[in-house]
Amino acid sequence: MPPYDARGEENQGKRHRAVLIGVESYTGSRNDLPAVAANLRLMAEALTAEGTGVLDPDDLVVVPRTGGPAAVDPLVAHAALRAARDEATGLLIVYFAGHAIVRPDGGDLNLMFTESRVTRDRRHPFVDTLSWSDSVMPVLRKARADWVVVILDCCFAGNALASFSPAVDQNFALLTAAEAGVEIPPGDPVAGTEFTSALHRLLTRRTEGAGPATFTRLVTGVREAMEHLRAVDGHPWVPDELRHGDDVVLARAKGPALPPPVPGPPSVSPVPPPPEAPWWRPVADRLRSRVPVLSRRVSRTTVFVVAGAVLLAGAGAWFLTGGPSGAAGPCAPPLELRVLTDPDLLPTVQKAADVYMARGQRHCRDVNLTVYAAQATDAVAAFRSSSLWQRPPAECPDSGDCPRPQRDVGAQPDIWIPAALSAWRRALDDGPGGGTAPASVSAPGGASGATGAPEPAGESAVRLEPLGAVAYTPMVLAVPESMPVAPAVQTGHPLGAIVSALKAAREEPVAILRPDPEGTDGALLSTEALYATDAAAMAGLEQTMAQALRPMPSTAGELMCALADGTRNGLEDRAAVLVPEQTMARFNLPAGDPGRPSCATVTLERRVAQYPSDVPVLDLPFVQVTWRGAERDADDRARAVRDFHRWLSEDPDAQRQFTDDGFRGAGPDGRPAPPRKDSPLRAGANERAVREQIPARSGETVTAASLTDTLRRYREALGPGRVLYLLDNSTSMTDGRVWEGQGRAKDVVARSMSSLGPKDTYGVRLLAVKKGERATDAVPFGTYAAPDGARRAVAGAPLADLDARVADGIRDGLATLREGPSDDRPRLLVLVTDDEDSAGIGKKARDALVADAAAAPLVRIVTVSLRNGGCAPGGLDDRLGEATGGRCLDLSDDITTELAAEVAKAGTGDAQ
């Protein structure tokens, strides 16, 4: 059939859209991409060119908006995609130019935006990005457009092809700037990138007899135009594509013949901006304007002599007048102090440092403070192998787990302000009982790590001395005001009792949320108490939290902002969050209050603090850091450090920086002071939300060893996991036409395997066997470098003219998943069936099966029922999910997407 033509008569009444996304500016370590601006212009021209363009200018949606800020937010881009998807009924084109990144195994292509960053969270390493497989393809698969065309001009663009999954009857084409695994040059600021400029030429320079530029012709043309080019590292530069459907016109033919396209100009480095004009430039300009005749008559040598005299005179005048400000002498370079702090504390500590540097300043600054934050676990690990800060390892092991404190944390600090003294104890921990070392000793190296593996090699090169607390804030469970909870449990009870009371008081489920415990000290201390509430359900709790907010917020502020953004209203209504009291108090403030965070919205319900008795108060210790080999200015540095501490803990202006942000000040006795009258804790919005005095805590049982064990359990709970699929291969599956094809049994199993990584253990069993026989292995239970072989095995799985032994398969599957080490790693059993053979399981056998499923250690069961109503309440599938914290999916769900998400809770692969 002829290619689809958006300009064709039959498509005149349809709506067409093109979303052009270009990310030129990046924060952090990513280089800006000035060629992207040219790319957006070229693509807009190519699609709307008079005579050849297939779209009108009004059909274009450009992100960022022309004339607006260059920064691009992934939420804005995602919203533009969804809007265009809903509007377009004819042709929908999506174009992206910018940075992109993949996991080490090449999976999970993520498009990067201005604020995108990479974290050390193994499950969700990419923040403020859009995952091609999880965020972009699911949106476009639901498009109503006749044709969808996506063009990716970014590094690793070809990796998107592995997750190309259009709907069954969808016309969809994907064109990528290069093959999988290939990085491409940044392009030219004027001419654009090589790939996009080649597309522009091919789409706009159509000869009269060449016919329209269809997608297939464009692929051939762009490959030919770029065959002489090389990508990064000399790799062949070959654009790649996949297409589901016939063909689509992307440019119409018109006009006289034009010369063949010529290669674009070679990429050149952008010209750097001119340096800032020096102080003497205005003087020189005035002098030049006043002696025009002289300037025409003197020789070049005279010019240099006069210029030198002017410079010397200017320098002398500057010195005598005390510099540009006219002060009484030049300023010596200030002493540089670096302050490392917890991410939850960064805004407040930075504010205090700014006030300290500006205090009483008339001319010269004596100290300059640089404040920065790092993940709490990274800071502790760096101090425990502190010599690597001074002498990084020459090479990394094959695993890539290479300790580099300068990379993971930053420059060597002079001051460390963690959120809790327990972090200092962990830094000094030299064994299972850790935390007993006196302040005067150095942090020992070679301690055992949180995962059971050896800590990074390195020895002590530092002395850590706590000088006292600078402020306080308790950790609270912040509960929505509309959520009933007995006042009697607000204080004096452990976290488990408070959570139990919350759940007992409401019929709807309660979501307990907390930031990443690797990120902040407060989140780690809360996690320790949280695990004590129900050790058996801990793994399921972590998987549920990881799924509720992906990626898991790194700080308490990020967590509250995520709930306030309006996209998770159902979660926000039932979420009790573990955050510092000061964070909750600031988010409770009304609109217009200067202390209210900028991300707070009316969506976020006011919350009331519950004070768990088993979570320690955050005491913000000030730790002096002294480095071996830094003796040259050691005395001056020590005096400056202690002066800053004295100011922070004693000066009213310093304390006000903390109390204005909702912290409790440090009293004269070193204990928390009552809130000031102007504190957010005393605001009307918090009148009944917080307590004036911090309730008493139970005996401090938190040790360095117990926190290390909590981190180990947290990491295990998030993978690698153990996943076993039970596949009903009885002939009724093909009778019901649910065995093969897109969205059918074998397809959903194979696609969900993208959620599994090389460290996960998984397998597939076929349930149709003779009575008394065990299920057969289509994929033996084990680990696999990649899921490709397992996918092929599932695709080739045979039907059997036998009944599916569902109950036997579930019992054997549970036993398999519970074998091996009794750790906290996630276990998942996936049953895919048409439920025909489940009907024969009697009530007594069903009850026994559900009881077996609910036993410890926890194995979540997710059932995929390939018949209407398969997840009816009270049915076996529903009861298995209810008993294990799992789920039942049936034809009313998007089974392919939802199953991949469920497997991702246990797996460590691409769909994370």
C-alpha positions in Angstrom: 0.0 0.0 0.0 1.2 3.6 -0.6 3.1 5.3 2.3 1.1 7.3 4.8 1.0 11.0 3.8 -0.1 13.5 6.5 -0.7 16.0 3.6 -2.8 13.5 1.7 -6.4 14.4 1.0 -7.7 11.6 3.2 -5.8 13.0 6.2 -6.8 16.7 5.9 -9.1 16.7 8.8 -6.7 15.0 11.2 -4.5 16.6 13.9 -0.8 16.2 13.5 1.9 17.0 16.1 5.7 17.1 16.4 7.3 17.3 19.8 10.9 18.6 19.4 12.9 18.3 22.6 16.4 19.7 22.8 18.5 19.9 25.9 21.4 22.3 25.5 22.4 23.2 29.0 23.4 20.8 31.8 24.4 21.3 35.4 26.9 19.1 37.2 29.6 17.3 35.3 27.8 17.0 31.9 29.1 19.3 29.2 26.6 21.7 27.6 25.6 20.9 24.0 25.4 24.1 22.0 24.7 22.3 18.8 21.2 21.3 20.2 19.8 24.8 19.5 20.8 24.5 15.9 19.3 21.0 15.8 15.9 22.3 16.9 15.9 25.0 14.3 16.9 22.5 11.6 14.2 20.0 12.5 11.5 22.7 12.7 12.6 23.9 9.2 12.6 20.4 7.7 9.2 19.5 8.9 7.5 22.7 8.0 9.5 23.8 4.9 7.3 25.3 2.2 6.5 22.8 -0.5 8.2 19.8 1.2 7.1 20.0 4.9 4.6 17.5 6.1 3.5 19.7 9.0 2.4 23.3 9.7 4.2 25.5 12.2 1.2 25.3 14.5 1.7 21.6 14.7 5.1 21.9 16.4 5.7 21.8 20.2 9.3 22.8 21.0 10.8 22.1 24.4 12.3 24.4 25.6 10.0 27.1 24.4 11.6 29.5 21.9 12.8 32.6 23.7 12.4 30.9 27.1 15.0 29.6 29.6 17.3 27.0 28.1 16.9 24.6 31.1 14.6 21.6 30.4 12.7 19.7 33.1 11.9 16.0 32.4 8.4 16.5 33.8 7.7 19.3 31.3 9.0 17.1 28.4 6.9 14.1 29.6 3.8 16.3 29.8 4.4 17.6 26.3 4.6 13.9 25.1 1.4 13.0 26.8 -0.4 16.0 25.5 0.7 15.4 21.9 -0.2 11.8 22.2 -3.7 12.7 23.2 -4.1 15.4 20.6 -2.6 13.7 17.5 -4.9 11.6 15.3 -2.8 11.7 12.2 1.0 11.9 12.3 2.9 12.2 15.6 6.7 12.9 15.4 8.9 12.9 18.5 12.5 14.2 18.2 15.1 14.3 21.1 18.6 15.8 21.1 20.8 15.8 24.2 22.8 13.6 26.5 21.6 10.0 27.3 23.0 7.3 29.5 22.6 3.6 30.0 23.3 1.0 32.7 26.6 -0.8 32.6 24.9 -3.8 30.8 23.6 -1.4 28.1 20.0 -1.5 29.2 17.6 1.1 30.3 18.4 4.0 28.0 17.7 7.2 29.9 17.3 10.6 28.2 19.0 13.3 30.3 17.8 16.8 31.1 19.3 19.9 32.6 19.3 18.7 36.2 19.8 15.0 35.5 22.3 13.3 37.7 23.7 9.8 38.3 23.6 8.5 41.9 25.1 5.4 43.5 21.6 3.9 44.1 22.0 0.6 42.4 18.3 0.2 41.7 17.6 3.7 40.6 20.9 5.4 39.6 19.4 8.0 37.3 17.6 11.0 38.7 15.6 13.6 36.7 15.8 11.5 33.5 13.2 9.9 31.3 13.6 6.1 30.8 12.9 5.1 27.2 11.4 1.8 28.3 9.6 3.0 31.4 8.5 6.5 30.6 8.6 7.2 26.8 7.5 3.9 25.1 4.5 3.4 27.5 3.2 6.9 26.6 3.7 6.5 22.9 2.2 2.9 22.8 -1.1 4.5 23.7 -1.1 7.1 21.0 -4.2 7.4 18.8 -2.2 8.7 15.9 -2.2 6.9 12.6 1.6 6.9 12.6 4.3 7.5 15.3 7.8 8.4 14.3 10.6 8.9 16.9 14.1 10.2 16.1 16.8 10.1 18.8 20.0 12.1 18.3 22.0 11.2 21.4 24.7 8.9 22.7 23.5 5.2 23.0 20.4 6.0 20.9 20.6 2.6 19.4 20.1 1.0 22.8 16.4 2.1 22.5 15.9 -0.5 19.8 16.0 -3.4 22.4 12.9 -1.9 24.1 11.0 -1.0 21.0 7.5 -2.4 21.8 4.7 -0.8 19.8 1.1 -1.9 20.3 -0.1 -4.8 18.2 -1.8 -2.8 15.4 0.3 0.4 15.8 2.3 2.0 13.0 5.5 3.0 14.7 9.0 3.8 13.4 12.2 4.5 15.4 15.3 6.1 13.9 18.4 6.4 16.0 21.6 8.4 15.4 23.8 5.4 15.9 23.8 1.7 16.8 23.6 0.4 20.3 26.5 1.2 22.5 27.9 4.0 20.3 28.7 7.4 21.6 28.6 10.3 19.1 30.4 13.7 18.9 28.6 16.8 20.3 28.4 18.6 16.9 28.8 22.1 15.7 27.1 25.1 17.5 26.2 26.6 14.1 25.6 23.6 11.8 24.2 21.2 14.4 25.1 17.6 14.9 26.1 15.5 11.9 23.1 13.3 12.1 20.4 16.0 12.3 22.1 18.2 9.7 22.1 15.2 7.4 18.4 14.7 8.0 17.7 18.3 7.3 19.5 18.1 3.9 17.7 15.0 3.0 14.3 16.3 4.0 14.6 19.8 2.4 16.7 19.2 -0.7 14.4 16.9 -2.6 14.8 16.7 -6.3 11.8 16.9 -8.6 12.1 13.3 -9.8 13.2 11.8 -6.5 9.7 11.3 -5.0 8.8 12.0 -1.4 11.2 11.2 1.4 9.6 8.3 3.2 11.0 6.8 6.4 12.7 3.9 4.6 14.3 6.2 2.0 15.4 8.5 4.8 17.2 5.6 6.6 19.0 4.7 3.4 19.9 8.3 2.6 21.2 9.2 6.1 23.4 6.1 6.2 24.9 6.9 2.9 25.5 10.5 3.9 27.3 9.5 7.1 29.2 6.5 5.9 32.5 8.5 5.8 32.1 9.7 9.4 33.3 8.0 12.6 31.7 8.2 16.0 33.6 8.5 19.3 36.6 6.2 19.6 36.6 5.7 15.9 33.6 3.5 15.9 31.7 3.2 12.6 28.8 5.7 12.6 25.8 3.8 11.3 22.3 5.2 12.1 19.9 2.4 13.0 16.1 1.8 12.8 13.1 -0.4 13.5 9.7 -0.1 11.9 6.3 -1.6 12.8 4.0 -0.9 9.8 4.4 0.0 6.1 6.0 3.4 5.5 5.3 7.1 6.1 6.1 10.3 4.2 8.4 12.7 6.1 9.0 15.2 3.3 7.1 15.8 0.0 8.9 16.3 -3.3 8.7 19.7 -5.0 10.8 22.1 -6.9 13.7 21.9 -9.4 16.6 19.6 -9.0 19.2 20.7 -6.6 22.9 19.6 -6.4 23.5 16.5 -4.3 23.9 17.1 -0.6 27.4 17.9 0.6 28.8 17.0 3.9 28.3 19.6 6.6 31.2 21.6 8.0 33.5 19.7 10.3 32.8 20.0 14.0 34.8 22.6 15.8 35.1 23.6 19.4 32.9 26.5 20.3 34.7 29.8 20.7 35.1 30.6 24.4 33.5 33.8 25.6 35.8 36.7 26.1 37.2 37.1 29.6 35.8 39.6 31.9 37.2 43.0 31.3 40.1 43.8 33.8 39.8 46.7 36.3 42.1 48.9 34.2 40.2 48.6 30.9 37.9 51.7 31.6 41.0 53.7 32.5 42.7 52.7 29.3 39.6 53.4 27.2 39.3 56.9 28.7 43.0 57.6 28.1 42.8 56.4 24.4 39.7 58.7 23.8 41.6 61.7 25.2 44.8 61.4 23.1 43.6 60.4 19.6 46.3 62.4 17.9 49.1 60.9 19.9 47.8 57.4 19.3 48.1 58.0 15.5 51.7 59.3 15.7 53.6 57.0 18.1 55.4 53.9 17.1 54.5 50.4 18.2 57.3 50.4 20.7 56.1 53.6 22.2 52.6 52.1 22.5 54.0 49.3 24.6 56.1 51.6 26.7 53.1 53.9 27.4 50.9 50.9 28.1 53.4 49.5 30.5 53.7 52.8 32.3 49.9 53.1 32.5 49.7 49.6 34.0 52.4 50.2 36.5 50.8 53.5 37.5 47.4 51.9 37.8 48.8 49.0 39.9 50.6 51.4 42.2 47.4 53.5 42.6 45.4 50.3 43.3 47.9 49.3 45.9 48.1 52.7 47.6 44.3 53.1 47.7 43.7 49.6 48.9 42.3 48.1 45.7 39.1 48.9 43.9 37.2 49.5 47.1 39.6 52.1 48.3 40.4 50.2 51.5 43.6 50.6 53.4 45.7 47.9 51.8 45.5 44.8 49.6 43.7 41.7 50.9 45.6 38.5 51.6 44.0 35.3 50.3 41.5 34.1 52.9 42.0 30.8 54.6 39.9 28.2 52.8 37.8 25.8 55.0 35.7 23.1 53.4 32.6 22.0 55.2 31.0 18.6 54.5 27.5 18.1 55.6 24.4 15.8 55.4 22.2 16.4 52.4 19.2 17.2 54.7 21.2 20.0 56.4 22.9 21.5 53.3 20.6 24.6 52.8 20.7 25.6 56.5 24.5 25.0 56.9 25.1 27.0 53.7 23.0 29.9 55.0 24.9 29.9 58.3 28.3 29.8 56.5 27.3 32.8 54.4 26.3 34.8 57.5 29.6 33.9 59.2 31.7 35.0 56.2 29.8 38.3 56.0 29.9 39.1 59.8 31.5 42.5 60.6 33.2 42.5 57.2 34.5 45.9 56.2 37.2 45.0 53.7 39.0 41.7 53.7 37.6 38.3 54.4 39.8 36.2 56.7 38.1 32.8 56.1 36.2 31.4 53.1 33.9 28.5 53.7 32.9 26.1 51.0 29.9 24.0 51.9 29.0 20.8 50.1 27.0 17.6 50.8 27.5 13.9 50.0 25.5 10.8 50.6 25.8 9.8 54.3 27.1 6.4 53.4 29.7 7.8 51.0 31.0 10.2 53.6 31.3 7.4 56.2 33.0 5.0 53.7 35.4 7.8 52.7 36.5 8.5 56.2 37.0 4.8 56.9 39.5 4.7 54.1 40.7 8.2 54.3 44.1 7.7 52.8 42.4 7.2 49.4 41.4 10.8 49.6 45.1 11.8 49.4 46.2 8.9 47.2 43.4 7.5 44.9 43.9 3.9 43.7 45.7 3.7 40.4 43.2 1.4 38.8 39.8 -0.1 39.5 38.8 -3.7 39.8 36.7 -5.4 37.0 33.6 -4.9 39.1 34.0 -1.1 38.8 33.5 -0.8 42.5 36.5 1.6 42.8 36.6 3.8 46.0 37.5 7.3 45.1 36.5 9.8 47.9 37.3 12.8 45.7 34.8 11.6 43.1 32.2 10.2 45.5 32.3 13.0 48.2 34.5 15.9 47.0 37.6 17.7 48.3 39.1 16.8 51.7 36.9 18.5 54.3 38.2 20.5 57.4 34.8 20.3 59.1 32.1 17.5 59.0 28.6 18.2 60.1 26.6 15.0 59.8 23.0 14.9 61.0 23.8 12.5 63.9 26.7 11.5 66.0 26.1 7.9 65.0 27.7 8.8 61.6 30.9 9.7 63.5 30.7 6.3 65.3 30.3 4.5 62.0 33.4 6.3 60.6 35.4 5.0 63.6 33.9 1.6 63.6 36.6 -1.1 63.6 34.5 -4.2 63.9 31.1 -5.7 64.7 30.8 -3.9 68.0 32.0 -0.6 66.6 31.4 2.9 67.9 33.6 2.8 71.1 36.6 4.6 69.8 37.5 7.8 71.7 37.4 11.1 69.8 41.2 11.4 69.8 41.9 8.3 67.8 42.1 8.1 64.1 39.6 6.3 62.0 40.9 2.8 61.4 41.0 1.4 57.9 40.1 -2.1 56.6 36.8 -2.4 58.6 34.2 -4.7 57.3 31.7 -3.2 55.0 28.0 -3.1 55.2 27.6 -5.7 52.5 29.8 -8.3 54.0 32.5 -7.7 51.4 35.8 -6.1 52.4 35.8 -2.3 52.6 37.8 -0.4 50.0 41.5 -0.7 50.7 42.9 2.2 52.5 44.3 3.3 55.9 43.7 6.2 58.2 45.0 9.6 57.3 42.6 11.6 59.4 41.6 12.5 63.0 37.9 13.2 63.7 37.1 15.1 66.8 33.5 16.1 67.7 33.3 19.5 69.3 29.6 19.5 70.2 26.1 19.8 68.7 25.1 23.0 66.9 21.3 22.3 66.7 18.8 19.5 67.1 15.7 18.1 65.4 13.9 14.8 66.2 12.9 12.3 63.6 9.1 12.1 63.4 6.4 10.0 61.6 4.5 12.8 59.8 0.9 11.7 59.5 -1.8 13.5 57.4 -4.1 15.4 59.6 -7.1 13.6 58.2 -5.6 10.2 59.1 -7.0 9.2 62.5 -4.5 8.2 65.2 -5.0 7.9 68.9 -3.2 10.8 70.8 -2.0 8.3 73.3 0.5 6.9 70.8 1.9 10.2 69.6 4.8 10.0 72.1 6.4 7.4 74.3 5.9 4.5 71.9 8.2 2.7 69.4 7.7 3.2 65.7 6.2 -0.3 65.3 3.4 0.5 67.8 2.6 3.8 66.0 2.4 2.2 62.6 0.2 -0.6 64.0 -2.1 1.9 65.5 -2.4 3.8 62.2 -3.2 0.7 60.2 -5.8 -0.5 62.8 -7.5 2.9 62.7 -8.3 2.9 59.0 -9.7 0.5 56.4 -7.6 1.8 53.5 -3.9 0.8 53.4 -1.3 3.1 54.9 1.9 3.9 53.0 5.0 4.3 55.1 7.6 6.3 53.2 11.1 7.4 54.0 14.0 8.8 51.9 16.9 6.6 50.8 18.8 5.4 53.9 22.0 5.6 51.9 21.5 9.3 51.5 20.9 10.8 54.9 21.6 9.9 58.6 18.0 10.5 59.6 16.7 8.1 57.0 19.1 5.4 58.1 18.2 5.8 61.8 14.5 5.6 60.9 15.1 2.5 58.8 16.7 0.7 61.8 13.5 1.3 63.8 11.3 0.5 60.9 12.9 -2.9 60.4 12.3 -3.7 64.1 8.5 -3.4 63.5 8.2 -6.5 61.3 11.4 -8.2 60.3 9.6 -10.8 58.1 7.8 -8.1 56.0 10.9 -5.9 55.7 11.8 -7.0 52.1 8.3 -6.4 50.9 8.2 -3.0 52.6 11.3 -1.9 50.8 10.1 -3.1 47.5 6.8 -1.3 48.0 8.5 1.9 48.9 10.9 1.7 45.9 8.0 1.2 43.6 5.8 4.0 45.1 8.5 6.7 44.5 10.9 5.9 41.7 13.6 6.9 42.0 13.6 6.9 45.8 14.1 10.5 47.0 17.5 11.2 48.4 16.5 13.7 51.1 13.5 14.5 53.3 12.9 17.6 51.3 12.8 15.7 48.0 10.4 13.2 49.5 7.9 16.0 50.5 8.3 17.7 47.2 7.5 14.5 45.4 4.3 14.2 47.4 3.4 17.8 46.7 3.8 17.8 42.9 0.2 16.7 42.3 1.0 13.5 40.3 0.6 11.2 43.3 -2.5 12.4 45.1 -3.7 8.9 45.9 -0.3 8.2 47.6 -0.1 11.5 49.3 -3.5 11.0 51.0 -2.4 7.8 52.7 1.4 8.4 53.2 2.9 8.7 56.6 6.5 9.9 56.1 9.6 9.5 58.3 11.3 12.9 58.1 13.0 15.4 60.5 10.5 17.5 62.5 11.9 20.7 61.0 11.2 19.4 57.5 7.6 18.6 58.3 7.1 21.9 60.1 8.3 24.0 57.1 6.0 22.1 54.7 3.1 22.8 57.1 3.5 26.6 56.8 0.8 28.4 54.8 1.4 29.8 51.3 3.2 33.1 51.4 5.2 32.3 54.5 8.9 32.9 53.6 9.9 29.7 55.5 7.7 27.5 53.3 9.6 25.5 50.7 9.0 26.6 47.1 7.8 23.2 46.0 5.0 23.0 48.6 1.5 23.1 47.1 -2.1 22.9 48.3 -1.9 19.2 47.3 0.1 18.5 50.3 -2.0 17.9 53.4 -0.9 19.3 56.7 0.8 16.7 58.8 1.0 15.9 62.5 4.2 14.6 64.1 4.3 11.3 65.9 7.5 10.9 67.9 8.8 7.3 67.9 10.7 6.5 71.1 13.2 4.3 69.3 14.5 6.8 66.8 17.3 9.0 68.1 17.2 12.7 67.9 19.4 14.2 65.2 22.0 16.2 67.1 24.0 17.9 64.2 27.5 17.3 65.7 30.4 19.6 64.6 33.4 17.4 63.9 36.9 18.9 63.4 38.8 17.0 60.6 42.6 17.0 60.8 44.6 15.5 58.0 48.0 13.8 58.2 50.6 15.7 56.2 48.7 19.0 56.5 50.9 20.6 59.2 52.0 23.7 57.3 49.0 25.8 58.4 47.6 23.4 60.9 47.5 25.9 63.8 45.8 28.6 61.8 43.3 26.1 60.4 42.5 24.6 63.8 41.9 28.1 65.3 39.6 29.0 62.4 37.7 25.7 62.7 37.1 26.2 66.4 36.1 29.8 65.9 33.4 28.7 63.4 32.2 26.1 65.8 32.1 28.6 68.7 30.1 31.0 66.5 27.7 28.4 65.3 26.9 27.0 68.8 26.9 30.3 70.8 26.2 33.3 68.6 22.5 34.3 68.5 22.8 35.2 64.8 24.2 31.8 64.0 21.6 29.9 66.0 18.8 31.9 64.3 19.9 30.4 60.9 19.0 27.0 62.3 15.9 28.0 64.3 14.4 29.9 61.4 14.5 26.6 59.5 12.7 24.7 62.2 15.6 23.3 64.1 15.8 23.5 67.8 18.8 25.5 69.0 21.6 24.2 71.2 21.0 25.3 74.8 23.7 26.4 77.3 23.7 22.9 78.8 24.3 21.4 75.3 20.7 20.1 75.2 17.9 21.1 72.8 16.5 24.5 73.6 12.8 25.2 73.5 11.6 26.6 70.1 12.0 30.4 69.7 8.8 32.5 69.4 9.5 33.2 65.8 10.4 29.5 65.0 8.2 27.7 62.4 7.6 25.2 65.2 5.6 27.9 67.0 3.6 29.0 63.9 -0.1 28.6 64.0 0.0 25.9 61.4 2.2 23.8 63.7 0.4 24.6 67.0 -1.0 21.1 67.4 1.4 19.4 65.0 4.5 19.4 67.1 5.4 19.2 70.8 7.2 22.1 72.5 9.5 19.7 74.3 11.1 16.8 72.6 9.5 13.7 74.1 11.8 11.3 76.0 13.5 8.6 74.0 14.0 5.0 75.1 17.5 3.8 75.9 19.9 4.5 73.0 20.4 1.0 71.4 21.7 2.2 68.1 25.3 1.3 67.5 27.7 1.4 64.5 27.3 -2.3 64.1 23.5 -2.3 64.2 23.4 0.5 61.5 25.9 -1.4 59.4 23.6 -4.4 59.6 20.6 -2.3 58.7 22.3 -1.1 55.6 23.2 -4.6 54.6 19.6 -5.7 55.0 18.4 -2.7 53.0 20.7 -3.5 50.1 19.7 -7.1 50.1 16.0 -6.2 50.2 16.5 -4.3 46.9 18.2 -7.1 45.1 19.6 -9.1 43.5 16.4 -11.2 43.7 15.1 -14.7 43.1 12.2 -14.9 40.6 10.5 -18.1 39.4 7.9 -18.1 36.6 5.2 -20.8 36.5 3.8 -20.9 33.0 0.5 -22.7 32.2 1.2 -24.5 28.9 -2.0 -26.6 28.8 -3.8 -26.7 25.5 -6.6 -24.5 26.9 -4.1 -21.6 26.6 -4.1 -21.9 22.8 -7.9 -22.6 22.7 -8.4 -19.3 24.4 -5.8 -17.6 22.1 -3.7 -16.4 25.1 -0.6 -18.5 24.4 1.3 -16.7 21.6 1.4 -13.2 20.2 1.7 -9.7 21.6 0.4 -9.3 25.1 -0.1 -13.1 25.4 1.4 -15.5 27.9 4.8 -16.1 26.4 5.2 -12.5 25.3 4.5 -11.0 28.7 6.9 -13.4 30.4 9.7 -12.7 27.9 9.2 -9.0 28.1 9.2 -8.9 31.9 12.7 -10.5 31.8 14.1 -7.1 31.0 13.7 -6.4 34.7 16.2 -9.2 35.5 20.0 -8.7 35.7 23.0 -10.9 35.7 23.1 -11.1 39.5 19.4 -12.2 39.8 18.5 -15.9 40.0 15.5 -16.9 37.9 13.9 -19.6 35.9 10.7 -20.7 34.1 8.7 -23.9 34.7 6.0 -25.4 32.6 3.0 -26.7 34.6 1.2 -29.1 32.2 2.5 -32.5 33.3 1.1 -35.9 34.2 -0.4 -36.3 37.6 2.3 -36.8 40.3 5.1 -35.4 38.1 7.0 -32.2 38.8 6.8 -29.2 36.5 9.4 -29.2 33.7 12.1 -26.5 33.3 11.9 -24.3 30.2 14.6 -22.2 31.8 16.5 -23.9 34.7 16.6 -21.8 37.9 19.9 -20.0 38.0 21.8 -16.9 37.0 22.3 -15.7 33.4 24.6 -13.0 32.0 21.7 -11.8 29.8 18.0 -12.8 29.4 18.3 -13.4 25.7 18.6 -17.2 26.0 15.8 -17.4 28.5 13.6 -15.4 26.2 14.3 -17.7 23.3 13.5 -20.7 25.5 10.2 -19.2 26.5 9.4 -18.4 22.9 10.0 -22.0 22.0 8.1 -23.5 25.0 5.7 -26.2 23.8 2.1 -26.8 24.6 1.1 -30.1 26.3 -2.3 -31.9 26.0 -2.3 -32.3 29.8 -3.8 -30.4 32.8 -1.7 -27.7 34.4 -0.8 -28.8 38.0 -1.2 -25.3 39.4 -1.3 -26.2 43.2 1.7 -28.5 43.0 3.6 -26.0 40.9 3.0 -23.2 43.5 4.1 -25.4 46.4 7.3 -26.6 44.7 8.0 -23.0 43.5 7.7 -21.7 47.0 10.1 -24.3 48.3 12.6 -23.5 45.6 12.5 -19.8 46.3 12.9 -20.4 50.1 16.0 -22.6 49.7 19.4 -21.2 50.1 20.6 -18.4 52.4 18.0 -17.1 54.8 18.7 -13.4 53.9 16.4 -10.5 53.1 16.7 -10.6 49.3 13.4 -10.3 47.5 11.7 -13.5 46.3 8.9 -13.5 43.7 6.7 -16.2 42.2 4.9 -15.4 39.0 2.0 -17.5 37.9 0.7 -17.0 34.3 -2.4 -19.0 33.6 -5.9 -19.0 32.0 -7.3 -20.3 35.4 -9.1 -23.2 33.8 -7.2 -25.8 35.8 -7.3 -23.7 39.0 -11.0 -24.2 39.1 -10.5 -27.8 40.2 -8.7 -26.9 43.4 -11.1 -27.4 46.3 -11.7 -25.0 49.2 -9.6 -27.0 51.7 -6.7 -27.2 49.3 -7.0 -23.5 48.5 -6.9 -22.6 52.2 -3.8 -24.7 52.7 -2.1 -23.2 49.7 -2.8 -19.7 50.8 -1.4 -20.5 54.3 1.7 -22.0 52.8 2.2 -18.9 50.7 1.9 -16.6 53.7 4.6 -18.5 55.6 8.2 -17.1 56.1 10.4 -16.3 54.5 8.2 -14.0 52.5 7.7 -14.9 48.8 5.5 -12.4 46.9 3.1 -14.1 44.4 2.0 -12.2 41.3 -0.6 -14.0 39.3 -1.3 -13.0 35.6 -4.8 -14.3 34.8 -5.5 -14.3 31.1 -9.2 -14.3 31.4 -11.8 -11.7 32.2 -12.6 -11.4 35.9 -9.6 -13.6 36.9 -8.8 -11.4 39.8 -12.2 -11.3 41.3 -12.2 -10.7 45.1 -12.0 -14.0 47.1 -10.7 -16.0 44.2 -7.4 -18.0 44.6 -5.4 -15.5 42.5 -6.7 -12.6 44.6 -6.1 -14.4 47.9 -2.5 -15.4 47.0 -1.6 -11.8 46.2 -3.3 -10.5 49.4 -1.6 -13.1 51.6 1.9 -12.4 50.3 1.9 -8.7 49.5 1.8 -9.5 45.9 -0.8 -8.8 43.2 -3.2 -10.2 40.7 -3.3 -8.9 37.1 -6.0 -9.7 34.6 -7.1 -8.5 31.2 -8.4 -5.2 32.6 -4.7 -4.2 33.4 -1.8 -3.3 31.1 -0.4 -6.7 31.8 2.9 -6.3 29.9 3.8 -3.1 31.6 2.5 -4.0 35.1 4.2 -7.4 35.2 7.6 -5.9 34.2 7.1 -3.4 37.0 6.3 -6.1 39.5 9.4 -8.1 38.5 11.5 -5.0 38.7 10.7 -4.9 42.5 12.7 -8.1 42.8 15.1 -7.8 39.9 18.1 -5.6 39.1 17.8 -5.4 35.4 16.7 -2.9 32.7 13.2 -2.1 33.9 14.3 -0.7 37.2 
